[in-house]
């Protein structure tokens, strides 16, 4: 299912680029919430989430800026995965920290 959503979002990105859009924002709103409690399961989960995100942004050409936004105060467990998302701009909201 994540791959199908990623493909649908990639089509949206392609459509937006055809209209001249130069900046798109793609969010992964449940990255932290879905993180397994068992540390041994986290690497597989984060790799899966990264693949899905990168599929969603795969239609973006180099001239299109890809942004993402996260609303979490604690990102230590997912920061490496966020780097692998390969976005141009990542913004983080820490309103509850």
SEFIFI-819909 format. One record per residue (C-alpha): residue in three letters; x, y, z. Coordinates in Angstrom, 3 decimals. Example, Ala and Ser with C-alpha at 12.3 -4.5 7.8 and 13.67 -1.06 7.14 Angstrom:
residues 2
+---------+----------+----------+----------+
: residuo :       c1 :       c2 :       c3 :
+---------+----------+----------+----------+
:     Ala :   12.300 :   -4.500 :    7.800 :
:     Ser :   13.670 :   -1.060 :    7.140 :
+---------+----------+----------+----------+
This chain:
residues 97
+---------+----------+----------+----------+
: residuo :       c1 :       c2 :       c3 :
+---------+----------+----------+----------+
:     Unk :    0.000 :    0.000 :    0.000 :
:     Unk :    2.816 :    2.442 :    0.787 :
:     Unk :    4.209 :    1.922 :   -2.710 :
:     Unk :    0.830 :    2.677 :   -4.269 :
:     Unk :    0.531 :    5.876 :   -2.249 :
:     Unk :    4.080 :    6.798 :   -3.215 :
:     Unk :    3.267 :    6.309 :   -6.890 :
:     Unk :    0.100 :    8.397 :   -6.575 :
:     Unk :    2.053 :   11.218 :   -4.940 :
:     Unk :    4.757 :   10.986 :   -7.605 :
:     Unk :    2.027 :   11.501 :  -10.225 :
:     Unk :    0.834 :   14.565 :   -8.296 :
:     Unk :    4.377 :   15.947 :   -8.250 :
:     Unk :    4.671 :   15.390 :  -12.007 :
:     Unk :    1.318 :   17.118 :  -12.593 :
:     Unk :    2.350 :   20.085 :  -10.447 :
:     Unk :    5.632 :   20.440 :  -12.318 :
:     Unk :    3.763 :   20.511 :  -15.632 :
:     Unk :    1.866 :   23.558 :  -14.346 :
:     Unk :    5.113 :   25.326 :  -13.463 :
:     Unk :    5.254 :   24.558 :   -9.753 :
:     Unk :    8.844 :   24.861 :   -8.557 :
:     Unk :    8.367 :   23.852 :   -4.904 :
:     Unk :    6.457 :   20.842 :   -3.551 :
:     Unk :    5.994 :   19.718 :    0.025 :
:     Unk :    5.748 :   16.012 :    0.747 :
:     Unk :    5.193 :   15.032 :    4.355 :
:     Unk :    5.402 :   11.694 :    6.125 :
:     Unk :    3.083 :   12.464 :    9.037 :
:     Unk :    3.376 :    9.156 :   10.896 :
:     Unk :    7.103 :    8.433 :   10.720 :
:     Unk :    7.672 :    8.818 :   14.460 :
:     Unk :    4.306 :    7.389 :   15.543 :
:     Unk :    4.840 :    4.232 :   13.498 :
:     Unk :    8.329 :    3.617 :   14.838 :
:     Unk :    8.365 :    0.136 :   16.422 :
:     Unk :    8.955 :   -0.027 :   20.146 :
:     Unk :   11.340 :   -2.941 :   19.621 :
:     Unk :   14.652 :   -1.445 :   18.585 :
:     Unk :   15.475 :   -4.511 :   16.487 :
:     Unk :   12.533 :   -3.763 :   14.187 :
:     Unk :   13.291 :   -0.087 :   13.634 :
:     Unk :   15.870 :   -0.347 :   10.838 :
:     Unk :   13.510 :   -2.316 :    8.607 :
:     Unk :   10.632 :    0.079 :    9.316 :
:     Unk :   12.738 :    3.174 :    8.608 :
:     Unk :   14.104 :    1.654 :    5.387 :
:     Unk :   10.523 :    0.908 :    4.280 :
:     Unk :    9.375 :    4.453 :    5.127 :
:     Unk :   12.364 :    5.943 :    3.307 :
:     Unk :   11.669 :    3.875 :    0.178 :
:     Unk :    8.035 :    5.004 :    0.199 :
:     Unk :    9.004 :    8.663 :    0.642 :
:     Unk :   11.628 :    8.544 :   -2.087 :
:     Unk :    9.119 :    6.915 :   -4.416 :
:     Unk :    6.717 :    9.793 :   -3.710 :
:     Unk :    9.396 :   12.348 :   -4.578 :
:     Unk :   10.861 :   10.389 :   -7.494 :
:     Unk :    9.107 :   12.475 :  -10.157 :
:     Unk :   10.696 :   15.707 :   -8.925 :
:     Unk :   13.224 :   17.072 :  -11.392 :
:     Unk :   16.376 :   18.778 :  -10.143 :
:     Unk :   14.834 :   22.236 :  -10.655 :
:     Unk :   11.963 :   21.388 :   -8.280 :
:     Unk :   12.598 :   21.917 :   -4.585 :
:     Unk :   11.222 :   19.151 :   -2.381 :
:     Unk :   10.272 :   20.239 :    1.137 :
:     Unk :    9.081 :   18.188 :    4.090 :
:     Unk :    7.765 :   19.155 :    7.517 :
:     Unk :    7.685 :   17.240 :   10.793 :
:     Unk :    5.840 :   18.145 :   13.991 :
:     Unk :    7.861 :   16.201 :   16.539 :
:     Unk :    9.919 :   17.308 :   19.469 :
:     Unk :   11.977 :   14.075 :   19.609 :
:     Unk :   13.620 :   13.139 :   16.318 :
:     Unk :   16.777 :   11.376 :   17.480 :
:     Unk :   15.472 :    7.927 :   16.545 :
:     Unk :   14.537 :    8.957 :   12.994 :
:     Unk :   17.097 :   11.624 :   12.055 :
:     Unk :   19.197 :    9.305 :    9.876 :
:     Unk :   16.105 :    8.224 :    7.948 :
:     Unk :   15.159 :   11.869 :    7.439 :
:     Unk :   18.579 :   12.499 :    5.922 :
:     Unk :   17.943 :    9.592 :    3.544 :
:     Unk :   14.690 :   11.222 :    2.397 :
:     Unk :   16.968 :   13.436 :    0.273 :
:     Unk :   14.852 :   16.598 :    0.462 :
:     Unk :   15.984 :   20.126 :   -0.280 :
:     Unk :   14.334 :   21.653 :    2.800 :
:     Unk :   13.217 :   19.976 :    6.022 :
:     Unk :   11.411 :   22.015 :    8.653 :
:     Unk :   10.735 :   20.831 :   12.177 :
:     Unk :    8.157 :   22.147 :   14.600 :
:     Unk :    8.933 :   21.667 :   18.267 :
:     Unk :    5.890 :   23.360 :   19.777 :
:     Unk :    5.539 :   20.710 :   22.483 :
:     Unk :    9.161 :   20.523 :   23.552 :
+---------+----------+----------+----------+
